Amino acid sequence: ASHLLAADARITLGPSLGNLVPSGRNVTVSHAAGARPGAPLACASRFVPFPALATAPRLAVEVPAVDRTLYVAADGTGDFYSIQRAIDVAPASGALISVAPGIYREALTIAKPHLVLRSPYADPGRTIVVAPAGAAPSATLDVKADEFLAENLTVERKADGARAQPAAGPRGVALEVSGDRDVFHNVRVLGDTFFATRAAHAAGDDTSRRPPPPAARMH
């Protein structure tokens, strides 16, 4: 028999009774006056089989490719609120991270190669990454990986009265680059920029400022 699950119901069956058996919490079942046994419906004969059209034309439209872009928006309309969270979940092979306009108060570390961090708007002043107040004396954007591309962004490091800069050792900077073949296109940097070759980084030369090495390009 077939079962019908219900709750808090009063069900009357009839005049023809089939194979329907209602049941459930607080369910009352009664038969209509003159109810009589009936034959269950033969469902198989009530549905027309889907025709097999060997000569049917192929689909005329193209199915778009899967969009693997990671979308970040401070207002919650993207996949992530945080740019760093999108960086963390990006595959090791690289990804495109699209950042909507807004102010993102976080420090970013790029440790995976082939990442693209891009705002869809040409004005870099609309998408700003700034280290939060009281952050450790590290870079707002610390690029350790190779072949990183940043585009249409502002990277900022504001003076922080809540945390004094050390007299020696690492200081808070807006941008630090130690990877190879990293490119910054239409990126506005507000604050110090520190470029280090791998040799300088390995030797602990973290306090000297120098022009960008040939491996890093800004334009």
N, C-alpha and C positions, 0 to 999 in steps of 0.2 A: 504494500500500500504506500501511497505518497503521503507525505506529512506536510502540514502547514503549521509553522510556528507563529504564535501570536501571544499577546499579553493584554490583560484587562479588556477582554472582548466577550461579546455574546454573539454566537454564530448560529444561524439557522440553515440547515441543509435541506434541499428538496426543490421541487417534488421528486426529481430523479437523483438517486444516490449513486455516486461513482466510487472511486478509490481514494478520495480525499479524506484525510483523517486530521482534523485540526487538534492542536494541543498547545499547551503553554501555561504560563502563570496566570491564575485568575481568569481562565477561559471557560465559558459555559457553552456547550454544544447541544442543540435540539434539532428535531426533524420537523419539517413543515407537515401540515395536515395532509394525509394521503400520500406521504412519501413512499416511494417504491424503489427497489433496487434498479440500478441503471448500469449500463456498460461503460467502462472507462474509455476516455477518448483515445483514439489511435493517433498519437502525435506524429508518427513517422510519415503518415499520409497527408498531413496538413502543411508540410513545408516543401516548397518547390526546390529541388537541388540546384545549386549554382551551376550554370552551364559552363562546360569546358570548351572555350573558343580557341581552337588552335590557330585561327587566322586573325585573332584580335590584334589591333595595332599596338605597337610599343608605346610606352608612356612618352608623351611629347615634351615633358618638362624635365629639367635636370635637377636631381636632388642635391642641394648644396652640401658642401663638405662640412664635417663636424668642426665647429668653432672651438678651438682649444685655447683661445685667449682667456687670460685671467683678468677679470674686471674688478677694480677697486673703486669704491665711492664712499666718501665720508658720511653721506646722508643715508647709507644703507641700501641704495638701489643697485649695487654691484654684488659680486660674489663675496667680497671681503670688505670690512671696514678699514683694515690695516694693510699698508703696503708690505711691511715685513712679513705678515702672515701669508700673503700671496707668494712672496719670495720663498718662504719656508716650504710651502706645498708644491712649488714648481718642480717639474721633473729634473733630474740631474742632466738631461740632455739639453736643457734650455727651454725658454718659454717667452711669450709676449705678454707683458703685464701692462694693461691699459688703465691709467689713473685719471679719474674724473677730476674736474676742477675742485679746489678746496684747499684747506690748510691741514697738513698732516703733521702732528706734533709727535714725532718719533725719530729715533736714530736707526739708520738702515745699514745692514751688512750684506754685501754681495759676495758670497763664497762659492757660487755655482757659475760655471762658464756659460756663454751663449744666452744670457738673459737680456731682454730688451725691456726697458722701463720708459714708457712713453705716455705723454698726455696727448689727447686727440686735438688739442687747440694749440695754434701756433704761438699764442702769447704765453711766455713762460711765467708771467706774473699771476696767471690764473690758477696754477698748480704749484703749491709751495710745500716743501719739506723742511721742517725746522726742528732742531733738537729740543725736547721738552726742558722746561726749567728744572735745574737741579740735576741734570744728566751728568754722567761721568765724563771726565775730560777725554772724550774720544770724538771721532768725526761724526757729523750728521749723516754723511754718506761715505761709508768705508768700502771701497771696491778692492777686494782681494783676488777676484777671479779674472780670467782672461776673456777677451772678446765680449765685453759688456758694452751695451749701447744705452745711453740716456738721451732723451729728446724732449724738448718743450717743457722744461721744469725749472723751478727755482730751488736751489739748495742753500740753506741759510743757517748760520750759527750766530746767535745773539749773545752779547755779553751777559753773563749770569752772575748777578751780585750774590746769589745764594751759595755759590760755590766758587771759591777763589781759584784762579789758574795757578798751577804749580810753577815754581821758579825754574825747575829742571824736570826733564822727563817729558812724557807725552802731554800735549796741550789740546784743548778742544778746538777743532777746525771744522770748517764747513764740508770740505771734500778731501778725502785721502785716497790715493790711487797707488796700488802696488802690483796690479796685474799687467798683463801685456795686451796690446792691441785693443785697448779700451777707447771708446769714442763718445764724445759729449757734443751733441748737436743742439744748438739753440738752448743751452743750459746757462742760467744765470747763477753765479756763485757769489753769495754775500758773506764774506768772512775769509779767513785764511784758507789757502789750498796747499796741500802737501803731496808731492809726487815722489815716490821712492822706487828705485829699482829693486829687484829681488836681492841683489848683493847688499845694497845699503840696508834693506830691511833685516836681512839675516845678521848683519853686523851690529844691529841695534842702533843705527843712526836714525833716530826717530824725531829729532828736534830741529834739524836743518831744513830750510825751505829752498827749493830750487825750481827752475823752469821745468815744464813737463818733459820727460824723456821721449824719444821718438816713438816709443811703443804706445803712448797715450796721445790722443788728438782731441783738441777742443776747437769747435768752429760754430 
